[in-house]
């Protein structure tokens, strides 16, 4: 399990709603909406805690 960097939800890598590779690392998301939010401003979500939906 990993955490969605946008909302902080626990995500099973094998069942993730969406994924994106950023700077060589794969990030897993609960849904496409969180992926889209991440892609608009990845630095906002890296190294911090998820902000919730």
C-alpha distance matrix in Angstrom:
0.0 3.8 7.0 9.8 12.5 15.2 14.5 11.7 10.0 6.4 5.5 4.6 6.2 8.9 9.9 9.8 13.2 14.1 13.6 16.0 17.0 18.6 20.6 19.1 15.4 13.1 11.5 9.6 11.2 11.5 15.1 17.8 19.4 16.7 16.9 20.7 20.7 18.7 21.2 24.1 23.4 20.4 21.8 21.7 17.9 17.3 17.2 17.4 15.6 15.0 18.3 17.5 19.0
3.8 0.0 3.8 6.8 9.0 12.0 11.8 9.1 8.4 5.7 5.3 6.4 6.9 10.5 11.1 9.7 12.6 12.8 11.8 13.6 14.5 15.7 17.7 16.6 12.8 10.8 8.7 7.3 9.1 10.3 13.7 16.1 17.3 14.2 14.4 18.1 17.7 15.5 18.0 20.9 19.9 16.8 18.1 18.0 14.2 13.5 13.6 13.8 12.4 11.8 15.3 15.1 16.9
7.0 3.8 0.0 3.8 5.9 8.5 8.2 5.3 5.5 4.6 5.5 8.5 9.3 12.9 12.5 10.2 12.2 12.4 11.8 13.4 14.7 15.3 17.6 17.3 13.6 11.7 8.6 7.3 7.6 8.7 12.1 14.5 14.9 11.5 12.4 15.8 14.9 13.0 16.0 18.4 17.3 14.6 15.8 15.1 11.3 11.4 11.7 11.1 9.1 8.1 11.6 11.4 13.4
9.8 6.8 3.8 0.0 3.8 5.5 5.8 4.9 5.3 6.4 6.3 9.7 10.0 13.3 12.2 9.1 10.1 9.8 9.7 11.2 13.2 13.7 16.6 16.8 13.4 11.1 7.4 5.8 4.7 6.3 9.0 11.1 11.2 7.8 8.8 12.1 11.3 9.6 12.8 15.1 14.4 12.2 14.0 13.1 9.5 10.5 11.9 11.1 9.3 7.0 9.9 9.6 10.8
12.5 9.0 5.9 3.8 0.0 3.8 6.0 5.6 8.0 9.5 10.0 13.2 13.0 16.4 15.8 12.4 13.0 12.0 11.0 11.2 12.6 12.1 14.6 15.6 12.4 11.1 7.6 7.8 7.3 9.6 11.5 12.6 12.1 8.3 9.0 11.7 10.0 7.7 11.1 13.0 11.5 9.1 10.4 9.5 5.7 6.9 8.6 7.8 6.9 5.2 8.3 9.4 11.2
15.2 12.0 8.5 5.5 3.8 0.0 3.8 5.9 8.2 11.0 11.5 15.0 15.2 18.3 16.9 13.4 13.0 12.1 12.1 12.4 14.5 13.9 16.8 18.2 15.3 13.8 10.1 9.8 7.8 9.2 10.3 11.1 9.5 5.9 7.9 9.7 7.3 6.4 10.2 11.2 10.3 9.2 10.9 8.9 6.0 8.8 10.9 9.2 7.8 4.7 6.1 6.8 8.0
14.5 11.8 8.2 5.8 6.0 3.8 0.0 3.8 5.5 9.1 10.5 14.3 15.4 18.2 16.4 13.4 12.9 13.2 14.0 15.1 17.5 17.3 20.2 21.3 18.1 16.3 12.5 11.1 8.6 8.4 10.0 12.0 10.3 7.2 10.1 12.1 9.9 9.9 13.6 14.5 13.9 13.0 14.4 12.0 9.2 11.9 13.1 10.8 8.1 4.3 5.1 3.9 5.5
11.7 9.1 5.3 4.9 5.6 5.9 3.8 0.0 3.8 6.5 8.8 12.5 13.9 17.1 15.8 13.2 13.8 14.2 14.5 15.8 17.6 17.5 20.1 20.7 17.2 15.5 11.9 10.6 9.1 9.2 11.9 14.3 13.4 10.0 12.3 14.9 13.0 12.0 15.7 17.1 15.9 14.2 15.2 13.2 9.9 11.4 11.8 9.6 6.4 3.9 6.6 6.2 8.8
10.0 8.4 5.5 5.3 8.0 8.2 5.5 3.8 0.0 3.8 6.2 9.9 12.1 14.7 13.0 10.9 11.7 13.0 13.9 16.1 18.3 19.0 21.8 21.9 18.3 16.0 12.5 10.1 8.2 7.0 10.3 13.4 13.0 10.3 12.6 15.6 14.4 13.8 17.2 19.0 18.4 16.7 18.2 16.5 13.1 14.6 15.1 13.3 10.2 7.6 9.6 7.8 9.3
6.4 5.7 4.6 6.4 9.5 11.0 9.1 6.5 3.8 0.0 3.8 6.9 9.4 12.1 11.0 9.7 11.6 13.1 13.7 16.2 18.1 19.2 21.8 21.2 17.5 15.1 12.0 9.5 8.8 7.9 11.7 14.9 15.4 12.8 14.3 17.7 17.0 15.9 19.0 21.3 20.7 18.4 19.9 18.8 15.1 15.7 16.0 14.8 12.0 10.4 13.0 11.6 13.1
5.5 5.3 5.5 6.3 10.0 11.5 10.5 8.8 6.2 3.8 0.0 3.8 6.0 8.6 7.4 6.0 8.5 10.0 10.7 13.6 15.7 17.4 20.2 19.3 15.7 12.7 10.0 6.8 6.7 6.0 9.7 12.8 14.2 11.9 12.6 16.2 16.4 15.1 17.7 20.4 20.3 17.9 20.0 19.4 15.7 16.1 17.0 16.5 14.3 12.4 15.1 13.6 14.4
4.6 6.4 8.5 9.7 13.2 15.0 14.3 12.5 9.9 6.9 3.8 0.0 3.8 5.4 5.3 5.9 9.3 10.9 11.3 14.5 16.3 18.6 21.2 19.6 16.1 13.0 11.3 8.2 9.1 8.7 11.9 14.7 16.8 14.9 15.0 18.7 19.3 17.9 20.0 23.1 23.1 20.5 22.7 22.5 18.8 18.8 19.6 19.5 17.6 16.0 18.8 17.4 18.0
6.2 6.9 9.3 10.0 13.0 15.2 15.4 13.9 12.1 9.4 6.0 3.8 0.0 3.8 5.5 5.3 9.0 9.4 8.8 11.8 13.2 15.8 18.3 16.4 13.1 9.9 9.0 6.4 8.7 9.6 12.2 14.2 16.7 14.8 13.9 17.6 18.7 16.8 18.4 21.8 21.9 19.0 21.3 21.7 18.2 17.7 18.9 19.5 18.2 16.9 19.9 18.9 19.5
8.9 10.5 12.9 13.3 16.4 18.3 18.2 17.1 14.7 12.1 8.6 5.4 3.8 0.0 3.8 5.9 9.3 10.3 10.4 13.7 15.3 18.4 21.0 18.7 15.9 12.5 12.1 9.4 11.1 11.3 13.2 15.1 18.1 16.9 15.9 19.4 21.0 19.5 20.7 24.2 24.7 22.1 24.6 25.1 21.6 21.3 22.7 23.2 21.8 20.2 23.0 21.6 21.7
9.9 11.1 12.5 12.2 15.8 16.9 16.4 15.8 13.0 11.0 7.4 5.3 5.5 3.8 0.0 3.8 6.5 8.7 10.2 13.9 16.3 19.2 22.2 20.5 17.6 13.9 12.7 9.2 9.5 8.6 10.3 12.6 15.5 14.8 14.3 17.7 19.3 18.4 19.8 23.0 23.9 21.7 24.5 24.5 21.0 21.4 23.0 23.0 21.2 19.0 21.4 19.5 19.1
9.8 9.7 10.2 9.1 12.4 13.4 13.4 13.2 10.9 9.7 6.0 5.9 5.3 5.9 3.8 0.0 3.8 5.4 6.9 10.7 13.4 16.1 19.3 18.1 15.1 11.4 9.5 5.9 5.8 5.7 7.3 9.5 12.3 11.2 10.6 14.0 15.6 14.6 16.1 19.3 20.1 18.0 20.9 20.8 17.5 18.1 20.0 20.0 18.4 16.0 18.3 16.7 16.3
13.2 12.6 12.2 10.1 13.0 13.0 12.9 13.8 11.7 11.6 8.5 9.3 9.0 9.3 6.5 3.8 0.0 3.8 7.2 10.7 14.1 16.6 20.2 19.5 16.9 13.2 11.0 7.6 5.7 4.9 4.3 6.2 9.3 9.2 8.8 11.7 13.6 13.5 14.7 17.6 19.0 17.6 20.8 20.5 17.5 18.8 21.2 20.8 19.2 16.3 17.9 16.0 14.8
14.1 12.8 12.4 9.8 12.0 12.1 13.2 14.2 13.0 13.1 10.0 10.9 9.4 10.3 8.7 5.4 3.8 0.0 3.8 7.0 10.6 13.2 16.8 16.3 14.0 10.4 8.5 6.1 5.1 6.7 5.7 5.4 8.8 8.3 6.4 9.4 11.8 11.1 11.7 14.9 16.4 14.8 18.2 18.4 15.7 16.7 19.5 19.6 18.6 16.0 17.8 16.6 15.6
13.6 11.8 11.8 9.7 11.0 12.1 14.0 14.5 13.9 13.7 10.7 11.3 8.8 10.4 10.2 6.9 7.2 3.8 0.0 3.8 6.9 9.8 13.3 12.5 10.3 6.7 5.6 4.6 5.9 9.0 8.9 8.3 11.1 9.7 6.9 10.1 12.2 10.4 10.6 14.2 15.2 12.9 16.2 17.0 14.4 14.6 17.4 18.2 17.8 15.8 18.1 17.7 17.4
16.0 13.6 13.4 11.2 11.2 12.4 15.1 15.8 16.1 16.2 13.6 14.5 11.8 13.7 13.9 10.7 10.7 7.0 3.8 0.0 3.8 6.3 9.9 9.7 8.2 5.6 5.4 6.8 8.4 11.9 11.5 10.1 12.3 10.7 7.2 9.6 11.5 9.0 8.3 12.1 12.9 10.5 13.7 15.2 13.1 13.0 16.1 17.4 17.8 16.3 18.5 18.8 18.6
17.0 14.5 14.7 13.2 12.6 14.5 17.5 17.6 18.3 18.1 15.7 16.3 13.2 15.3 16.3 13.4 14.1 10.6 6.9 3.8 0.0 3.8 6.7 6.0 5.3 4.2 6.1 9.0 11.4 15.1 15.2 13.9 15.8 13.9 10.5 12.6 14.1 11.0 10.0 13.6 13.7 10.7 13.3 15.6 13.7 12.6 15.5 17.6 18.6 17.8 20.3 21.2 21.5
18.6 15.7 15.3 13.7 12.1 13.9 17.3 17.5 19.0 19.2 17.4 18.6 15.8 18.4 19.2 16.1 16.6 13.2 9.8 6.3 3.8 0.0 3.8 5.4 5.4 6.4 7.4 10.9 12.9 16.7 16.9 15.5 16.6 14.3 11.3 12.8 13.5 10.0 8.9 12.0 11.2 8.1 10.1 12.9 11.6 10.2 13.1 15.5 17.3 16.9 19.2 20.7 21.4
20.6 17.7 17.6 16.6 14.6 16.8 20.2 20.1 21.8 21.8 20.2 21.2 18.3 21.0 22.2 19.3 20.2 16.8 13.3 9.9 6.7 3.8 0.0 3.8 5.7 8.5 10.3 14.0 16.4 20.2 20.6 19.4 20.4 17.9 15.0 16.4 16.8 13.2 12.1 14.7 13.3 10.2 11.0 14.4 13.5 11.2 13.5 16.6 18.9 19.2 21.7 23.5 24.5
19.1 16.6 17.3 16.8 15.6 18.2 21.3 20.7 21.9 21.2 19.3 19.6 16.4 18.7 20.5 18.1 19.5 16.3 12.5 9.7 6.0 5.4 3.8 0.0 3.8 6.8 9.8 13.2 16.3 20.0 20.7 19.8 21.4 19.0 16.0 18.0 18.8 15.2 14.3 17.4 16.4 13.0 14.1 17.3 15.8 13.3 15.2 18.3 20.2 20.5 23.3 24.8 25.8
15.4 12.8 13.6 13.4 12.4 15.3 18.1 17.2 18.3 17.5 15.7 16.1 13.1 15.9 17.6 15.1 16.9 14.0 10.3 8.2 5.3 5.4 5.7 3.8 0.0 3.8 6.5 10.0 13.2 16.9 18.0 17.7 19.3 16.6 14.0 16.5 17.1 13.5 13.5 16.7 15.6 12.0 13.2 15.8 13.6 11.2 12.9 15.7 17.2 17.4 20.5 21.8 23.0
13.1 10.8 11.7 11.1 11.1 13.8 16.3 15.5 16.0 15.1 12.7 13.0 9.9 12.5 13.9 11.4 13.2 10.4 6.7 5.6 4.2 6.4 8.5 6.8 3.8 0.0 3.8 6.7 10.1 13.6 14.7 14.6 16.6 14.1 11.5 14.5 15.5 12.2 12.5 16.1 15.6 12.2 14.3 16.3 13.6 12.0 14.1 16.2 16.9 16.3 19.4 20.1 20.9
11.5 8.7 8.6 7.4 7.6 10.1 12.5 11.9 12.5 12.0 10.0 11.3 9.0 12.1 12.7 9.5 11.0 8.5 5.6 5.4 6.1 7.4 10.3 9.8 6.5 3.8 0.0 3.8 6.8 10.4 11.8 12.1 13.6 10.7 8.7 12.1 12.6 9.5 10.7 14.2 13.7 10.4 12.7 13.9 10.8 10.0 12.3 13.6 13.8 12.8 15.8 16.3 17.1
9.6 7.3 7.3 5.8 7.8 9.8 11.1 10.6 10.1 9.5 6.8 8.2 6.4 9.4 9.2 5.9 7.6 6.1 4.6 6.8 9.0 10.9 14.0 13.2 10.0 6.7 3.8 0.0 3.8 7.0 8.9 10.0 11.9 9.3 8.0 11.8 12.6 10.5 12.1 15.4 15.5 12.8 15.4 15.7 12.4 12.5 14.5 15.0 14.2 12.5 15.3 14.9 15.4
11.2 9.1 7.6 4.7 7.3 7.8 8.6 9.1 8.2 8.8 6.7 9.1 8.7 11.1 9.5 5.8 5.7 5.1 5.9 8.4 11.4 12.9 16.4 16.3 13.2 10.1 6.8 3.8 0.0 3.8 5.4 7.1 8.5 6.1 5.9 9.7 10.3 9.2 11.3 14.2 14.7 12.8 15.6 15.2 12.0 13.2 15.5 15.1 13.7 11.1 13.2 12.2 12.0
11.5 10.3 8.7 6.3 9.6 9.2 8.4 9.2 7.0 7.9 6.0 8.7 9.6 11.3 8.6 5.7 4.9 6.7 9.0 11.9 15.1 16.7 20.2 20.0 16.9 13.6 10.4 7.0 3.8 0.0 3.8 7.2 8.4 6.9 8.2 11.3 11.9 11.8 14.2 16.5 17.3 15.9 18.6 17.6 14.5 16.1 18.0 17.1 14.9 11.9 13.4 11.4 10.6
15.1 13.7 12.1 9.0 11.5 10.3 10.0 11.9 10.3 11.7 9.7 11.9 12.2 13.2 10.3 7.3 4.3 5.7 8.9 11.5 15.2 16.9 20.6 20.7 18.0 14.7 11.8 8.9 5.4 3.8 0.0 3.8 5.4 5.7 6.7 9.0 10.3 11.1 12.8 15.0 16.6 15.8 19.0 18.0 15.4 17.5 20.0 19.0 17.2 13.9 14.7 12.7 10.9
17.8 16.1 14.5 11.1 12.6 11.1 12.0 14.3 13.4 14.9 12.8 14.7 14.2 15.1 12.6 9.5 6.2 5.4 8.3 10.1 13.9 15.5 19.4 19.8 17.7 14.6 12.1 10.0 7.1 7.2 3.8 0.0 3.8 5.5 5.0 6.2 8.6 9.8 10.5 12.6 14.8 14.5 18.1 17.4 15.4 17.5 20.6 19.9 18.7 15.5 16.1 14.6 12.5
19.4 17.3 14.9 11.2 12.1 9.5 10.3 13.4 13.0 15.4 14.2 16.8 16.7 18.1 15.5 12.3 9.3 8.8 11.1 12.3 15.8 16.6 20.4 21.4 19.3 16.6 13.6 11.9 8.5 8.4 5.4 3.8 0.0 3.8 5.4 5.1 6.3 8.6 9.9 11.0 13.2 13.6 16.9 15.6 14.0 16.8 19.8 18.6 17.3 13.8 13.6 12.1 9.7
16.7 14.2 11.5 7.8 8.3 5.9 7.2 10.0 10.3 12.8 11.9 14.9 14.8 16.9 14.8 11.2 9.2 8.3 9.7 10.7 13.9 14.3 17.9 19.0 16.6 14.1 10.7 9.3 6.1 6.9 5.7 5.5 3.8 0.0 3.8 5.4 5.0 6.1 8.6 10.1 11.3 11.0 14.0 12.7 10.6 13.3 16.1 15.0 13.7 10.3 10.7 9.8 8.4
16.9 14.4 12.4 8.8 9.0 7.9 10.1 12.3 12.6 14.3 12.6 15.0 13.9 15.9 14.3 10.6 8.8 6.4 6.9 7.2 10.5 11.3 15.0 16.0 14.0 11.5 8.7 8.0 5.9 8.2 6.7 5.0 5.4 3.8 0.0 3.8 5.4 5.1 6.2 8.8 10.4 9.6 13.1 12.8 10.9 12.8 16.1 15.8 15.3 12.5 13.6 13.2 12.2
20.7 18.1 15.8 12.1 11.7 9.7 12.1 14.9 15.6 17.7 16.2 18.7 17.6 19.4 17.7 14.0 11.7 9.4 10.1 9.6 12.6 12.8 16.4 18.0 16.5 14.5 12.1 11.8 9.7 11.3 9.0 6.2 5.1 5.4 3.8 0.0 3.8 5.4 5.1 6.5 9.2 9.8 13.4 12.9 12.0 14.5 18.0 17.6 17.3 14.4 14.6 14.4 12.8
20.7 17.7 14.9 11.3 10.0 7.3 9.9 13.0 14.4 17.0 16.4 19.3 18.7 21.0 19.3 15.6 13.6 11.8 12.2 11.5 14.1 13.5 16.8 18.8 17.1 15.5 12.6 12.6 10.3 11.9 10.3 8.6 6.3 5.0 5.4 3.8 0.0 3.8 5.5 5.4 7.0 8.2 11.2 9.9 9.3 12.4 15.7 14.8 14.5 11.7 11.4 11.7 10.5
18.7 15.5 13.0 9.6 7.7 6.4 9.9 12.0 13.8 15.9 15.1 17.9 16.8 19.5 18.4 14.6 13.5 11.1 10.4 9.0 11.0 10.0 13.2 15.2 13.5 12.2 9.5 10.5 9.2 11.8 11.1 9.8 8.6 6.1 5.1 5.4 3.8 0.0 3.8 5.5 5.6 5.0 8.4 7.9 6.8 9.1 12.7 12.4 12.8 10.7 11.5 12.5 12.4
21.2 18.0 16.0 12.8 11.1 10.2 13.6 15.7 17.2 19.0 17.7 20.0 18.4 20.7 19.8 16.1 14.7 11.7 10.6 8.3 10.0 8.9 12.1 14.3 13.5 12.5 10.7 12.1 11.3 14.2 12.8 10.5 9.9 8.6 6.2 5.1 5.5 3.8 0.0 3.8 5.5 5.6 9.3 10.0 9.7 11.3 15.1 15.5 16.3 14.4 15.2 16.2 15.6
24.1 20.9 18.4 15.1 13.0 11.2 14.5 17.1 19.0 21.3 20.4 23.1 21.8 24.2 23.0 19.3 17.6 14.9 14.2 12.1 13.6 12.0 14.7 17.4 16.7 16.1 14.2 15.4 14.2 16.5 15.0 12.6 11.0 10.1 8.8 6.5 5.4 5.5 3.8 0.0 3.8 6.4 9.3 9.2 10.2 12.5 16.1 16.1 17.0 15.1 15.0 16.3 15.6
23.4 19.9 17.3 14.4 11.5 10.3 13.9 15.9 18.4 20.7 20.3 23.1 21.9 24.7 23.9 20.1 19.0 16.4 15.2 12.9 13.7 11.2 13.3 16.4 15.6 15.6 13.7 15.5 14.7 17.3 16.6 14.8 13.2 11.3 10.4 9.2 7.0 5.6 5.5 3.8 0.0 3.8 5.6 5.7 7.4 9.5 12.9 13.0 14.5 13.4 13.5 15.6 15.7
20.4 16.8 14.6 12.2 9.1 9.2 13.0 14.2 16.7 18.4 17.9 20.5 19.0 22.1 21.7 18.0 17.6 14.8 12.9 10.5 10.7 8.1 10.2 13.0 12.0 12.2 10.4 12.8 12.8 15.9 15.8 14.5 13.6 11.0 9.6 9.8 8.2 5.0 5.6 6.4 3.8 0.0 3.8 5.4 5.5 6.4 10.1 11.0 12.7 12.0 13.2 15.4 16.1
21.8 18.1 15.8 14.0 10.4 10.9 14.4 15.2 18.2 19.9 20.0 22.7 21.3 24.6 24.5 20.9 20.8 18.2 16.2 13.7 13.3 10.1 11.0 14.1 13.2 14.3 12.7 15.4 15.6 18.6 19.0 18.1 16.9 14.0 13.1 13.4 11.2 8.4 9.3 9.3 5.6 3.8 0.0 3.8 5.4 5.2 8.2 9.3 12.0 12.4 13.5 16.4 17.7
21.7 18.0 15.1 13.1 9.5 8.9 12.0 13.2 16.5 18.8 19.4 22.5 21.7 25.1 24.5 20.8 20.5 18.4 17.0 15.2 15.6 12.9 14.4 17.3 15.8 16.3 13.9 15.7 15.2 17.6 18.0 17.4 15.6 12.7 12.8 12.9 9.9 7.9 10.0 9.2 5.7 5.4 3.8 0.0 3.8 6.0 8.4 7.8 9.9 9.9 10.2 13.3 14.8
17.9 14.2 11.3 9.5 5.7 6.0 9.2 9.9 13.1 15.1 15.7 18.8 18.2 21.6 21.0 17.5 17.5 15.7 14.4 13.1 13.7 11.6 13.5 15.8 13.6 13.6 10.8 12.4 12.0 14.5 15.4 15.4 14.0 10.6 10.9 12.0 9.3 6.8 9.7 10.2 7.4 5.5 5.4 3.8 0.0 3.8 6.5 5.9 7.3 7.0 8.5 11.3 13.1
17.3 13.5 11.4 10.5 6.9 8.8 11.9 11.4 14.6 15.7 16.1 18.8 17.7 21.3 21.4 18.1 18.8 16.7 14.6 13.0 12.6 10.2 11.2 13.3 11.2 12.0 10.0 12.5 13.2 16.1 17.5 17.5 16.8 13.3 12.8 14.5 12.4 9.1 11.3 12.5 9.5 6.4 5.2 6.0 3.8 0.0 3.8 5.5 8.1 9.2 11.5 14.3 16.4
17.2 13.6 11.7 11.9 8.6 10.9 13.1 11.8 15.1 16.0 17.0 19.6 18.9 22.7 23.0 20.0 21.2 19.5 17.4 16.1 15.5 13.1 13.5 15.2 12.9 14.1 12.3 14.5 15.5 18.0 20.0 20.6 19.8 16.1 16.1 18.0 15.7 12.7 15.1 16.1 12.9 10.1 8.2 8.4 6.5 3.8 0.0 3.8 7.0 9.5 12.1 15.1 17.9
17.4 13.8 11.1 11.1 7.8 9.2 10.8 9.6 13.3 14.8 16.5 19.5 19.5 23.2 23.0 20.0 20.8 19.6 18.2 17.4 17.6 15.5 16.6 18.3 15.7 16.2 13.6 15.0 15.1 17.1 19.0 19.9 18.6 15.0 15.8 17.6 14.8 12.4 15.5 16.1 13.0 11.0 9.3 7.8 5.9 5.5 3.8 0.0 3.8 6.7 8.8 12.0 15.1
15.6 12.4 9.1 9.3 6.9 7.8 8.1 6.4 10.2 12.0 14.3 17.6 18.2 21.8 21.2 18.4 19.2 18.6 17.8 17.8 18.6 17.3 18.9 20.2 17.2 16.9 13.8 14.2 13.7 14.9 17.2 18.7 17.3 13.7 15.3 17.3 14.5 12.8 16.3 17.0 14.5 12.7 12.0 9.9 7.3 8.1 7.0 3.8 0.0 3.8 6.3 9.0 12.4
15.0 11.8 8.1 7.0 5.2 4.7 4.3 3.9 7.6 10.4 12.4 16.0 16.9 20.2 19.0 16.0 16.3 16.0 15.8 16.3 17.8 16.9 19.2 20.5 17.4 16.3 12.8 12.5 11.1 11.9 13.9 15.5 13.8 10.3 12.5 14.4 11.7 10.7 14.4 15.1 13.4 12.0 12.4 9.9 7.0 9.2 9.5 6.7 3.8 0.0 3.8 5.7 8.8
18.3 15.3 11.6 9.9 8.3 6.1 5.1 6.6 9.6 13.0 15.1 18.8 19.9 23.0 21.4 18.3 17.9 17.8 18.1 18.5 20.3 19.2 21.7 23.3 20.5 19.4 15.8 15.3 13.2 13.4 14.7 16.1 13.6 10.7 13.6 14.6 11.4 11.5 15.2 15.0 13.5 13.2 13.5 10.2 8.5 11.5 12.1 8.8 6.3 3.8 0.0 3.8 6.8
17.5 15.1 11.4 9.6 9.4 6.8 3.9 6.2 7.8 11.6 13.6 17.4 18.9 21.6 19.5 16.7 16.0 16.6 17.7 18.8 21.2 20.7 23.5 24.8 21.8 20.1 16.3 14.9 12.2 11.4 12.7 14.6 12.1 9.8 13.2 14.4 11.7 12.5 16.2 16.3 15.6 15.4 16.4 13.3 11.3 14.3 15.1 12.0 9.0 5.7 3.8 0.0 3.8
19.0 16.9 13.4 10.8 11.2 8.0 5.5 8.8 9.3 13.1 14.4 18.0 19.5 21.7 19.1 16.3 14.8 15.6 17.4 18.6 21.5 21.4 24.5 25.8 23.0 20.9 17.1 15.4 12.0 10.6 10.9 12.5 9.7 8.4 12.2 12.8 10.5 12.4 15.6 15.6 15.7 16.1 17.7 14.8 13.1 16.4 17.9 15.1 12.4 8.8 6.8 3.8 0.0
